[in-house]
Each structure stands twice: as structure tokens, then as C-alpha cells.
Amino acid sequence: MKLGRAILAALGLCIIGPATSAAQVSNDLVSRAVRAYNDVDLDAAVGFLRRWFASSDAASAALDDRRQALTYLGAAEILRSNRDSGTAAFERLVRLDPRYRVDELLFPPEVSTLFSTARQRTKAVAVELPPEVRITGDGGAYSLRMFASSAHFLEVEVRRLEGPPLRSVYTGPIGDSLEVQWDGRDSAGSPLPTGRYFLEVRSGAFRNIATRVLQIPLEIATTPADTTPLPPPPPDSLRLPETRPPRPGVEALLGGMLAGAAIALLPAVLAPGAEFVPARFAVAGVLGGTGLIGFVHNLPGRGIPANRRVNDQRQQDWQTQVAAITAENRRRRLSGGLVVRSGDPVIVDLTER
């Protein structure tokens, strides 16, 4: 039984051994470099560290491990009188972590002095990000706090993965630190729709000359606002006629003419040979004139001002209501909820291109 367990244990070590040995060797290189530096074996320290940076583990190593490796590499190169190589290592360290400082109790003055010089020459910022921010029309903003390695020029823009910037958040100098805020809108003042974006922070000694770019992924989700539907226009059934129809005028004219004709001619038809009475024709003329006056008063196509005023007022009231609801809907859309989530920043070192 004991022999079987021993065999199984040995097989387990054989299986997991290759997977862990590479990581152990990689970490061991940094540890051996630190021991070599402390033993003043600077050539060995540099050799171990350069082997570590050439391995695939260096890129995925923790930030603390990379900072330690670059610090000891720069210090060892300086003490070996390779000032340029030491400066290059320290500049790389500053671009990796602009807030990092060399321990002056652990390293000699020439190392800390050259590191300070590298910090002044290297333009980079570290950022503090909110993991999630909710922005509404009543308030809220995405706040980005930045810490500079040294004073330089800064540009902060909101972008899509492709295309021109959507919004310039900040353009100007930065000293030790700076906080900028973004309201979740584009350059036109409209909230960004749901999608993936990123904040691009460009650092450089001068405007439009960036040596380091920090890209912060952003995931935006919008909450649609409740809007009011627009009212329909006034129906035609409520619209009053604005011109007079032909029928009333024609009826008035024909009625007057027929009545006049009846007064003038009917007695002669019913009583042939009756005495001629001029007054009868005068009455017929009056009735015919009355019909003509009625026709003129109800002249077809003539406007009806009172009805037109009523129709115009109804149309104006509808347009006023549409304009008010449209403005309110736009205000609600602009004040709709918007959630911004931050991703892990990605460093783009333009000096290595």
C-alpha cells in the first residue's frame, strides 16, 4: 500500500512539475538578481534580469515584480557605469508606474538622483478610476484623477475603437495631479448610446506630440427615458368651412326670381284679361332684388372670417402643444440614466515604436 502511494505521488509530481517549473525559474531569476546585486555581483544581476525580461513571463508578471526588476536593472547598470542603460531602464519604469519612487534608504544617491532625472524627462500619468458611475440629468459625472511623473502637456479624449474623437474632455498642462470630469455626452451635448468606448490620455512635452498613451476602456449602458407621444393634428371633422358654399347664394337668387315672377305673371295666368296693376310688378322687382342681394351676400367662395379665426386658433393650439411636448421629451432624453463602467487601463508606449 505504501509503495502504491509513493508511485502515485511520484506520478503527480511528474505531471505538475513542468507546469510549475517555468514560473519558478522565472521568479527565481529575479530573486537571484536581487541576491547578486546585494553581493555586488552587478554583471550577474544584469544578466539574470535581462534573461527574465526576455522570457514570456515578464509581460504577464505582477506590477510589483516588474517594478522590482526594472529598479534593480537600472541601479545595477548605473553602478556598472552604464548610465544610458540605467536611464533607459528607469524611464521604462516611470512609464510603467508614474507614481513610483526609488527607496533612497536602499539605493545609493547616484541611483536615486538619476531616477529623479528620468522622472523629469519622462512624461506619463497614473490614474485613479471609479469602477462604475451613474450619470443622470440631475447630476453625476465620470471623474478621472491623474498623477503626473512630472509637469507636461495632457490631452484627454473620449473615443470609439475607430474614428475621430467624440469629445475632448481636457487639453492643457498638468502639474503634480489633476482631476477632470466627463458628463457622459459627446461634443454636441447628446448622451452617448450604449456601447464600448475608451478614454484616451495622451502625455507629451508639447501639444500634439505624445510619447505615452493611456487607454481606459469604458462600457456605457443607457436607460431610456419615458417620453410622451405627440398629439394628433385636429381632425377635419372639426374644421369649419372658411368659404361660403354656392348653394345658399343660388337658392336666395332663384327664390327671389321665382317669387317675383310669380307675383308678376301668376294673376295674368289665373285671370286672363284682368286689369294691369303696376304695383304688382314693383313687388316682383323688390322680391327679385332681394334674391339678388341674398346671392351677393352668400357669394360662392367668399371667406368666412369667424370660421377662419376658429380654425387658425385650433391649429395654433395644436402646434403649441406639439412644441411643448417635443421640448419636454428632449429634456427627458438628455436627463436619462447612463451607467459608465471602467476597464483596466492599457499603456501604449510610443517611444518603443
Secondary structure, DSSP 8 states (H G I E B T S, - for coil): -HHHHHHHHHHHHHHHHHHHHHHHHHHHHHHHHHHHHHTT-HHHHHHHHHHHHHSTHHHHS-HHHHHHHHHHHHHHHHHTT-HHHHHHHHHHHHHH-TT----TTTS-HHHHHHHHHHHHH---EEEE--SEEEEBTTB--EEEEEEESSSEEEEEEEE-SSSS-SEEEEEEEESSEEEEEE-SB-TTS-B--SEEEEEEEEEESBTTB-SEEEEEEEEEEEE------------GGG---SB--HHHHHHHHHHHHHHHHHHHHHHHHHSTT----HHHHHHHHHHHHHHHHHHHHT-TT-B-HHHHHHHHHHHHHHHHHHHHHHHHHHHHHHTSEEEEEE---EEEEGGG-
